[in-house]
Amino acid sequence: MTSRPPPTVYAHPGEHLADCLAALLWRLQERAGRGTFERAEVAEREALRHAREEATRAAFGPLPLDRLAALCGLSPFDVDALLAVLGAHLRPEMGALFAELQGRADLRAPSPELLATLLATPEQRAQALLRFAPGAPLMAWGLVAFAGSEPQRTTRALSLPLLTDVQVLGWLLGTEALDPREQPWERLPAADPAWAGAFGAALDALIRRLREAGPVGATFVQLRGPDAVEAEQAARALADRAGLRLFALDAQLLLAWAHQSEGRLRGQLRLLEREVRFFGGALLVREADCLHERSAAPALERHACVRALLDRGGLTLLHADEGALNAAFTGAHAHWLELDLRDGAITRRAQCWERLLGGDAESLPEALRPEALAASHPLSLAQVEAVAQTARGLARARPDGEATLTHGDLSIALERHTRRELGAFAREITAHYRWEDLILPPDSVAQLHELCSQVRQRHTVLERWGFRERLQTGLGVHALFCGPPGTGKTMAAALVARELGLALHKIDLSTVVSKYIGETEKHLGQLFREAAAGNVVLFFDEAESLFSRRTQVEDSHDRYANLETGFLLQQIEAYPGVTLLATNLSDNLDSAFLRRLGFVIDFPFPGPRDRLRILQTLLPPRTPRADDLDLEYLAERFHFAGGNLRNVVLHAAYSAAREHAPLSMKHLLRAARRELLKLGRPFVSADYPEYRAVFEAGV
């Protein structure tokens, strides 16, 4: 007796589907009394099919039909009914049989009544018909549907023909490209290897926490961070590590479905969930801030979306940066985790810069080395790649043929990709001062350099040394410049911004502060959001008007003024960039505000020696000078701040140019007198006997 050879595995899912349809056709024909079959032959073929199925499962895992049945909770009757509906179109003999049994040549699709008659015993027929109820798996998962428009929920529906979703056929055939419809969700590809590596440690820790949580009804992971591209890449990398396919849709689409009806919302999510389950996937909900309790979305629609997401189970990733969503997504069987993409962001940027700059990084100044760039320019990884690509293009375009990346290439590329307007609330200040132009006490200058160093060293302190884990807020660098007008506060702000390679934006307080309740907070919120996106240095001049001491509440105006101050303090503390503030009246500032500052730098009124240095700095070497020029006398006798001295020198230079004469004491003294009168200070020519004749001669 010869042994039977081992069964061969199914080479393709379509081959298995064909065998299943053939076996079902034999059973249907037998039940309908059509055709003659040798029972032994049919039994042998069935045994061979089962053997091949087991061999295929052992070699490759569950077959597509197995997975669909398990994921949708299909009974054996459901599987046969689904195959029958498919077979009506795939096997002409099966379609002809259904048409013959229903007495209409054009009615090749079976009805629930016909399938219950053919696939169930008379005792099981009533229960079989219930398998086509709206909440039963076949209908609920959209595996079969009634042909034509949706029928009324009457017994007439049981005699209507059934059709199946073409996407279901695609899955059973092992292809995803059969459905011609454009789905409102996306199937996202695997993560870019460079991005996946950047998120490695954080994702590994999150995967461990997911596994420790064990099986729960629904698991949510909120991805917190301002950049949508980075959040999506992190989600793709997380799905890859978990061995899941990732599907994505926008939260606004959920709200739109909920606006039509909760039934529409749940129906669409059920179709999505069918696909997610079949491929073993997770769902990413983009821009989920609109699901927050404080969002402007209608509460009924927002709550419907939250309930539907809770009910779907599985793993849902939500990108939302405005605040924690866990208060909205609470449930008895819900598990909540967060991944803050701002944690480790500097390290990821530094690694990305290092990879993209390569050996050229060694020839760049310290401010443009990978770690310094990562600390001072909080760009997304996509923006880093765009900046590097632009810089490389500029290097290749140079006429000298030298493609090595230079300081100029990278600086221009950074400006192109990070330059941002802050609307009506601020104006950009561009200045080309040098550090030697700033005349201040050594300690004040040292603090300014320390401020710049602190920005550059954030990578080391916050990431490498772990301070970010201890400091949830106050991660930006904030400084207050205190001193009389004209002592160099704006110049210092410009120097700091230039040293860091960032744009400086001076806040126009007249556009920020509003007499209408709530408008100031709205303006400030918009200002800080745009500033964070553009990575700019914010400069508040006359800060005492916004950061003044909070008053005792005596009426509603006092209460709202205090609320504005409190809101502003929160915005400053949360701002991740550099904030510089200038004031002439430091005694009027709120003490809570002063506690939030890393630096308070003094800009004192200059004495005679500093005034002389300022005058010497203000006069360019090419300026023609008369022999009587006595800068020491001017510095000693006229008590001006640096800004006033600038006005004096500039006005004197124009007067000399008008006369086609070199700059002399006559021009400087007359300009000084004009500056005194402009400031409302008394001028008596007798106080300057050495030059009395100059003053009495007039302008």
C-alpha positions in Angstrom: 0.0 0.0 0.0 1.5 3.3 -1.2 1.5 6.3 1.2 -0.2 9.4 -0.1 2.2 12.3 -0.7 2.1 15.3 1.7 -0.4 18.0 0.7 0.9 21.0 -1.1 0.4 24.5 0.4 -1.7 27.0 -1.4 0.6 29.2 -3.5 -1.8 32.1 -3.6 -4.9 33.2 -1.6 -6.9 33.1 -4.8 -6.2 29.4 -5.2 -7.7 28.8 -1.8 -10.7 30.9 -2.5 -11.3 29.0 -5.7 -11.3 25.7 -3.8 -13.7 27.0 -1.2 -16.1 28.2 -3.9 -15.9 24.9 -5.7 -16.7 23.0 -2.5 -19.6 25.3 -1.7 -21.0 24.9 -5.2 -21.1 21.2 -4.8 -23.0 21.5 -1.5 -25.5 24.1 -3.0 -26.2 21.9 -6.0 -26.7 18.9 -3.8 -29.1 20.8 -1.5 -31.0 22.1 -4.5 -31.2 18.7 -6.1 -29.1 19.7 -9.1 -26.4 17.5 -10.6 -25.1 14.1 -9.6 -22.0 13.6 -7.5 -20.0 10.6 -6.2 -20.0 11.1 -2.5 -16.7 9.4 -2.2 -15.1 11.7 -4.7 -16.6 14.8 -3.0 -15.4 13.6 0.4 -11.9 13.0 -1.0 -11.7 16.5 -2.5 -12.9 18.0 0.8 -10.3 16.1 2.8 -7.6 17.2 0.4 -8.7 20.9 0.8 -8.7 20.7 4.5 -5.2 19.1 4.4 -3.9 21.8 2.2 -5.4 24.5 4.5 -3.7 23.0 7.5 -0.4 22.8 5.6 -0.7 26.4 4.5 -1.5 27.5 8.1 1.5 25.6 9.4 3.8 27.2 6.9 2.4 30.8 6.6 -0.1 31.3 9.4 -3.8 32.0 9.1 -5.4 32.2 5.6 -7.1 35.5 4.6 -10.5 33.9 5.1 -9.5 32.7 8.5 -8.4 36.2 9.5 -11.6 37.8 8.2 -13.8 35.3 10.1 -11.8 35.7 13.4 -11.6 39.5 13.2 -15.3 40.0 12.4 -16.6 37.2 14.6 -18.2 35.2 11.7 -19.9 31.9 12.3 -19.5 29.0 9.8 -22.9 30.0 8.3 -21.7 33.6 7.9 -18.6 32.3 6.1 -20.7 30.2 3.7 -23.1 33.0 3.1 -20.2 35.4 2.3 -18.7 32.9 -0.1 -22.1 32.4 -1.7 -22.5 36.1 -2.4 -19.0 36.2 -3.8 -19.5 33.1 -5.8 -22.5 34.5 -7.6 -20.1 36.8 -9.4 -17.0 34.6 -9.5 -18.5 31.2 -10.5 -21.1 31.5 -13.4 -22.6 28.1 -12.4 -23.3 29.4 -8.9 -24.9 32.6 -10.3 -27.0 30.6 -12.7 -28.1 28.3 -9.9 -29.3 31.2 -7.8 -31.2 32.7 -10.8 -32.9 29.4 -11.5 -33.9 28.9 -7.9 -35.3 32.5 -7.6 -37.2 32.2 -10.9 -35.5 35.2 -12.6 -32.7 35.0 -15.1 -31.4 38.4 -14.1 -31.4 37.7 -10.4 -28.0 36.0 -10.0 -27.3 37.3 -6.5 -28.8 35.3 -3.6 -31.2 36.7 -1.0 -31.1 36.0 2.7 -34.1 33.7 2.4 -32.4 31.6 -0.3 -29.2 31.3 1.6 -31.0 30.3 4.8 -32.9 27.6 2.8 -29.7 26.2 1.1 -27.2 26.5 3.9 -29.2 25.8 7.1 -31.5 23.0 8.2 -35.2 23.7 8.5 -34.7 23.9 12.3 -31.9 26.4 11.9 -33.6 28.6 9.3 -35.0 31.2 11.6 -31.6 31.7 13.4 -29.9 31.8 10.0 -32.1 34.7 8.9 -31.1 36.6 12.0 -27.5 36.5 10.7 -28.6 39.2 8.2 -29.9 41.6 10.9 -28.3 45.1 10.9 -26.2 44.4 14.0 -25.1 41.0 13.0 -21.4 40.7 11.8 -22.1 40.3 8.1 -24.1 43.6 8.0 -22.4 45.5 10.8 -18.9 45.1 9.2 -20.2 45.8 5.7 -19.2 42.4 4.4 -22.6 42.1 2.6 -25.3 44.6 1.8 -28.7 44.7 0.1 -28.6 45.7 -3.5 -30.0 49.1 -4.5 -31.1 51.7 -2.0 -31.3 50.8 1.7 -34.6 49.0 2.2 -37.0 49.5 5.0 -36.6 47.3 8.0 -39.4 44.9 7.1 -39.5 41.2 6.2 -39.4 42.3 2.5 -35.7 42.8 3.0 -35.2 39.1 3.4 -36.1 38.5 -0.3 -33.8 41.2 -1.6 -30.5 40.2 -3.4 -27.2 40.6 -1.5 -23.9 42.1 -2.8 -20.5 42.2 -1.2 -17.9 44.9 -0.9 -15.3 44.7 -3.6 -12.6 45.4 -1.0 -13.5 42.2 0.8 -12.9 40.3 -2.4 -9.5 42.0 -2.7 -8.5 41.0 0.8 -9.5 37.3 0.1 -7.5 37.4 -3.1 -4.5 38.9 -1.3 -4.5 42.3 -2.9 -5.2 45.8 -1.6 -5.6 47.5 -5.0 -9.1 46.1 -6.0 -11.2 48.8 -4.5 -11.8 51.7 -7.0 -13.2 54.1 -4.4 -11.1 56.8 -2.8 -11.2 56.1 0.9 -11.3 59.0 3.4 -8.4 57.5 5.3 -4.9 56.7 4.3 -2.7 53.6 4.7 0.6 55.0 5.7 3.9 53.5 4.6 6.6 52.4 7.0 8.7 55.0 8.7 11.8 56.5 7.0 14.8 54.6 8.6 16.5 57.9 9.6 13.4 59.1 11.4 12.8 55.7 13.0 16.3 55.7 14.4 15.8 59.2 15.8 12.8 58.2 17.9 14.3 54.8 18.9 14.8 55.0 22.7 11.5 56.8 23.4 9.5 54.4 21.2 11.1 51.3 22.9 10.1 52.6 26.3 6.5 53.2 25.0 6.3 49.7 23.5 7.3 48.3 26.9 4.6 50.2 28.6 2.0 49.1 26.0 3.0 45.5 26.6 2.9 45.9 30.4 -0.6 47.3 30.2 -1.8 44.0 28.7 -5.1 43.5 26.8 -7.5 46.4 27.4 -10.6 47.6 25.5 -8.9 50.7 24.0 -5.4 52.1 24.2 -4.7 55.7 23.4 -1.3 57.3 22.9 -1.2 61.1 22.6 1.7 62.4 20.5 2.4 65.9 21.9 4.5 68.3 19.8 3.9 71.2 17.4 5.1 69.6 14.2 2.6 67.4 12.4 5.2 65.8 10.1 7.3 64.8 13.0 4.3 63.4 14.9 3.3 61.3 11.8 6.8 59.9 11.4 6.9 59.0 15.1 3.5 57.3 14.7 4.8 55.3 11.7 7.9 54.3 13.6 5.8 53.2 16.6 3.6 51.1 14.4 6.6 49.5 12.8 8.1 48.6 16.1 4.7 47.1 17.2 4.4 45.1 14.0 1.3 47.0 13.0 0.0 48.7 9.8 -0.9 52.4 10.3 -4.0 54.1 9.1 -4.6 57.8 9.4 -7.5 60.3 9.2 -8.2 63.8 10.3 -10.1 64.6 13.4 -12.1 67.2 11.5 -13.4 64.4 9.3 -14.7 62.7 12.4 -16.5 65.9 13.4 -18.0 66.2 10.0 -19.4 62.7 10.1 -20.7 63.3 13.6 -22.4 66.5 12.3 -24.4 64.4 9.8 -25.4 61.9 12.5 -23.8 59.6 15.0 -24.9 56.7 12.9 -22.9 58.0 10.0 -19.9 58.5 12.2 -20.0 54.9 13.6 -20.7 53.4 10.2 -17.7 55.0 8.6 -15.5 54.1 11.6 -16.8 50.5 11.4 -15.6 50.3 7.7 -12.2 51.7 8.8 -12.0 49.4 11.7 -12.7 46.4 9.4 -9.7 47.3 7.4 -7.6 48.1 10.4 -8.4 44.7 12.0 -7.9 42.7 8.8 -4.3 44.1 8.3 -3.5 44.1 12.0 -3.2 47.9 12.3 -3.4 51.0 14.4 -5.2 54.3 13.8 -3.6 57.8 13.8 -6.0 60.7 14.3 -4.4 63.9 13.0 -4.9 67.4 14.5 -6.9 66.0 17.4 -6.8 69.2 19.3 -10.3 69.8 18.1 -11.4 66.9 20.4 -10.2 68.7 23.5 -12.8 69.9 26.0 -11.7 73.5 25.5 -11.9 73.4 21.7 -14.5 75.4 19.8 -16.1 72.2 18.2 -19.7 71.6 19.2 -19.8 69.5 22.4 -22.3 67.0 21.1 -20.3 66.2 18.0 -17.0 66.2 20.0 -18.4 63.8 22.6 -19.8 61.5 19.8 -16.4 61.2 18.3 -14.8 60.4 21.7 -17.4 57.7 22.4 -16.9 56.2 19.0 -13.1 56.0 19.4 -13.5 54.5 22.8 -15.8 51.9 21.5 -13.6 50.9 18.6 -11.0 49.4 20.9 -7.5 48.7 19.6 -4.6 51.2 19.5 -5.4 54.8 18.6 -2.7 57.4 18.3 -3.8 61.1 18.6 -1.6 64.0 17.6 -2.6 67.0 19.8 -0.3 69.7 21.1 -2.6 72.2 22.8 -3.2 70.1 26.0 -3.7 66.6 27.4 -6.7 64.8 26.0 -6.9 62.1 28.7 -9.7 63.9 30.6 -11.9 63.5 27.5 -10.9 59.9 26.8 -11.9 58.2 30.1 -13.5 54.8 30.3 -13.5 51.7 32.3 -11.6 49.8 29.7 -9.3 52.6 28.3 -5.6 52.8 28.8 -3.8 56.2 28.3 -0.2 56.9 27.4 1.6 60.0 26.2 4.7 60.5 24.0 6.0 64.1 24.3 8.0 64.7 21.1 9.7 67.7 22.7 11.6 65.3 25.0 14.8 64.5 23.2 14.1 66.9 20.4 17.4 68.6 20.6 19.3 65.3 20.5 17.3 64.2 17.5 18.0 67.5 15.7 21.7 67.3 16.6 21.9 63.7 15.2 20.1 64.8 12.0 22.3 67.9 11.5 25.4 65.7 12.1 24.2 63.2 9.5 23.4 65.8 6.9 26.4 68.1 7.4 28.9 65.3 7.5 32.6 66.3 7.4 31.6 69.9 6.5 30.6 70.6 10.1 34.2 70.8 11.2 34.8 73.9 9.0 31.8 75.8 10.3 31.9 78.2 13.2 30.8 77.0 16.6 27.4 78.6 16.3 26.7 76.5 13.2 27.9 73.1 14.5 25.3 70.4 14.9 24.7 70.7 18.6 24.6 74.5 18.6 22.2 74.5 15.6 20.0 71.9 17.3 19.8 74.0 20.5 19.3 77.5 18.9 17.0 76.5 16.0 14.1 74.2 17.2 13.2 73.0 13.7 11.4 69.8 12.9 13.5 67.1 11.3 11.8 67.8 8.0 12.8 71.4 8.2 16.4 70.4 9.1 16.5 68.3 6.0 15.1 71.1 3.9 17.7 73.6 5.2 20.6 71.2 4.6 19.3 70.5 1.1 19.1 74.3 0.3 22.5 74.9 1.7 24.0 72.1 -0.4 22.3 73.6 -3.5 23.8 77.0 -2.7 27.3 75.4 -2.3 27.0 73.6 -5.7 25.9 76.7 -7.4 29.0 78.8 -6.5 31.0 79.8 -9.6 34.3 78.7 -8.1 33.2 75.1 -8.3 34.0 74.5 -4.6 31.0 72.5 -3.2 32.2 72.5 0.4 29.5 73.9 2.7 30.3 77.3 4.1 29.0 79.6 6.9 27.3 81.7 4.3 25.5 78.8 2.6 24.0 77.6 5.8 23.1 81.0 7.1 21.2 81.9 4.0 19.4 78.5 4.0 18.4 79.0 7.6 17.1 82.4 6.9 15.0 81.2 3.9 13.4 78.4 5.9 12.9 80.0 9.3 12.0 83.6 8.4 8.5 84.3 9.6 6.3 87.3 9.9 4.4 87.7 13.2 1.5 89.6 11.6 0.5 93.0 13.0 1.9 92.3 16.5 5.6 92.7 15.8 8.2 94.0 13.3 11.6 92.4 12.5 14.7 94.4 13.5 17.7 94.0 11.3 20.9 95.6 12.6 24.6 94.9 12.0 26.1 96.0 15.3 29.4 94.5 16.7 30.0 93.6 20.3 32.6 96.4 20.5 29.8 98.9 19.7 28.1 98.0 23.0 29.5 100.1 25.8 28.5 98.5 29.1 30.1 97.5 32.4 32.0 94.2 32.0 29.5 92.2 34.2 26.6 93.2 31.9 28.5 92.2 28.8 29.5 88.9 30.4 25.9 88.1 31.2 24.9 88.7 27.6 27.5 86.3 26.5 26.4 83.8 29.1 22.8 84.2 27.8 24.0 83.2 24.3 26.0 80.3 25.7 23.0 79.0 27.7 20.9 78.8 24.5 23.7 76.8 22.8 24.3 74.5 25.7 20.6 73.5 26.1 21.4 70.2 24.3 23.9 69.3 27.0 22.0 70.4 30.0 18.4 69.5 29.1 19.1 66.3 27.1 22.4 64.8 28.1 22.3 65.7 31.7 18.6 65.0 32.1 17.3 68.4 33.3 14.3 68.3 30.9 12.9 65.4 33.0 12.9 67.6 36.1 11.9 70.9 34.5 8.5 70.6 32.8 8.2 74.4 32.2 10.6 77.3 31.9 12.8 75.6 29.3 13.2 78.8 27.3 15.8 81.5 28.0 14.3 84.8 29.3 16.1 88.0 30.2 15.2 91.5 31.4 17.3 94.5 30.4 16.9 97.3 33.0 18.1 100.8 32.3 17.2 104.4 31.2 16.3 105.1 27.6 19.2 105.1 25.1 21.6 102.9 27.2 21.9 100.1 24.6 19.0 97.7 25.4 17.8 97.4 21.8 21.4 97.1 20.5 22.0 94.3 23.0 18.9 92.5 21.9 20.0 92.7 18.2 23.5 91.4 19.1 22.1 88.4 21.0 19.8 87.5 18.1 22.7 87.9 15.6 25.0 85.8 17.8 22.5 83.0 17.8 21.6 83.3 14.1 17.9 84.1 14.9 15.5 86.8 13.8 14.7 89.5 16.3 11.1 90.7 16.4 10.1 93.7 18.5 6.6 93.6 19.8 4.3 96.5 19.0 2.5 96.8 22.3 -0.1 99.1 20.8 -1.4 96.2 18.7 -1.3 93.6 21.5 -3.0 95.4 24.3 -6.7 95.9 23.8 -9.4 97.6 25.9 -11.8 94.8 25.1 -11.9 92.0 27.6 -10.2 88.8 26.4 -8.7 90.4 23.3 -5.3 90.9 24.8 -5.0 87.3 25.7 -6.1 86.3 22.3 -3.4 88.5 20.7 -0.7 87.2 23.0 -1.7 83.6 22.4 -1.4 84.1 18.6 1.8 86.0 19.0 3.6 83.2 21.0 2.3 80.4 18.8 3.6 82.1 15.6 6.9 83.0 17.4 7.4 79.4 18.4 6.7 78.2 14.9 9.2 80.7 13.5 11.8 80.3 16.2 12.4 84.0 16.7 13.7 86.1 19.5 10.9 88.1 21.0 11.8 91.6 22.3 9.3 93.5 24.5 10.3 97.1 24.9 8.7 99.1 27.7 7.8 95.8 29.3 6.4 97.5 32.4 3.2 98.3 30.5 2.5 94.6 30.1 4.3 93.1 33.2 3.3 95.6 35.8 2.5 94.7 39.4 -0.9 93.1 39.9 -3.2 95.4 41.7 -5.7 94.8 44.5 -9.0 93.9 42.9 -11.5 96.7 43.4 -13.5 96.4 40.3 -13.8 94.3 37.1 -11.1 96.2 35.3 -8.6 95.3 38.0 -9.6 91.7 37.9 -9.2 91.4 34.1 -5.9 93.4 34.2 -4.6 90.8 36.7 -5.8 88.0 34.5 -3.9 89.5 31.5 -0.7 89.6 33.6 -1.2 86.0 34.7 -1.8 84.8 31.2 1.3 86.6 30.0 3.4 85.0 32.7 2.2 81.6 31.6 3.0 82.3 27.9 6.5 83.5 28.8 7.2 80.4 30.9 5.9 78.1 28.2 7.8 79.7 25.3 10.7 77.4 24.3 12.7 80.2 22.6 14.4 83.4 23.7 12.4 86.3 25.2 14.1 89.6 25.9 12.4 92.4 27.8 13.5 96.0 28.3 12.2 98.4 30.9 13.0 101.8 32.3 11.1 101.1 35.5 12.1 97.8 36.9 10.6 98.6 40.3 7.1 98.5 38.7 7.5 94.9 37.5 5.5 92.0 39.0 7.6 90.0 41.4 6.2 86.7 40.0 7.4 87.8 36.6 10.9 88.5 37.9 11.1 85.0 39.4 10.6 83.5 35.9 13.6 85.3 34.4 17.0 83.7 34.0 18.8 87.0 33.6 18.3 90.5 34.9 21.0 92.7 33.2 21.7 96.2 34.2 22.2 98.9 31.6 23.4 101.9 33.7 23.5 105.5 32.5 27.0 106.0 31.1 29.6 108.1 32.9 32.1 110.4 31.3 34.6 107.6 30.4 31.8 105.4 28.8 30.4 108.5 27.0 33.8 109.1 25.5 34.0 105.4 24.3 30.6 105.7 22.8 31.6 108.9 20.9 34.7 107.2 19.6 32.7 104.2 18.5 30.1 106.3 16.8 32.6 108.2 14.6 33.6 106.1 11.5 37.3 106.3 10.5 36.5 107.8 7.1 34.8 110.9 8.7 36.8 114.1 8.0 37.6 115.8 11.3 38.6 119.4 12.1 41.6 120.0 14.4 39.5 121.5 17.1 37.5 118.2 17.7 37.5 117.6 21.5 35.4 114.5 22.3 36.6 114.4 25.9 35.0 117.9 26.5 31.8 116.7 25.0 31.7 113.5 27.0 32.5 115.4 30.2 30.1 118.3 29.9 27.0 116.8 28.3 25.3 114.0 30.3 23.7 112.0 27.4 22.9 108.4 27.1 24.2 106.4 24.2 21.1 106.9 22.1 21.2 110.7 22.6 24.9 110.7 21.7 24.1 108.9 18.5 21.6 111.6 17.6 24.2 114.4 18.4 26.9 112.8 16.2 24.6 112.1 13.3 23.0 115.6 13.3 26.5 117.1 13.5 27.7 115.0 10.6 24.8 116.1 8.4 25.4 119.8 9.3 29.1 119.4 8.4 28.2 117.7 5.1 25.8 120.5 4.2 28.6 123.0 4.7 31.1 120.9 2.8 33.4 121.1 5.9 35.0 118.6 8.2 33.3 117.7 11.4 34.2 120.2 14.1 33.3 121.2 17.6 30.9 123.8 16.2 28.8 121.1 14.6 28.9 118.8 17.7 28.1 121.6 20.2 25.1 122.9 18.2 23.8 119.4 17.8 24.2 118.8 21.6 22.3 122.0 22.3 19.4 120.8 20.1 19.4 117.4 21.8 19.2 119.1 25.2 16.3 121.3 24.2 14.5 118.3 22.6 14.7 116.5 26.0 13.3 119.5 27.8 16.5 120.2 29.7 17.7 123.7 30.3 20.6 125.1 28.2 22.6 128.1 29.3 25.5 129.1 27.0 27.3 130.7 29.9 27.8 127.2 31.3 30.2 126.5 28.4 32.5 129.6 28.4 35.1 127.9 26.2 32.5 127.8 23.3 30.2 130.7 24.2 31.0 132.3 20.9 29.9 129.2 19.0 26.5 129.1 20.7 25.9 132.9 20.4 26.6 132.7 16.6 23.4 130.5 16.3 22.8 127.5 14.1 
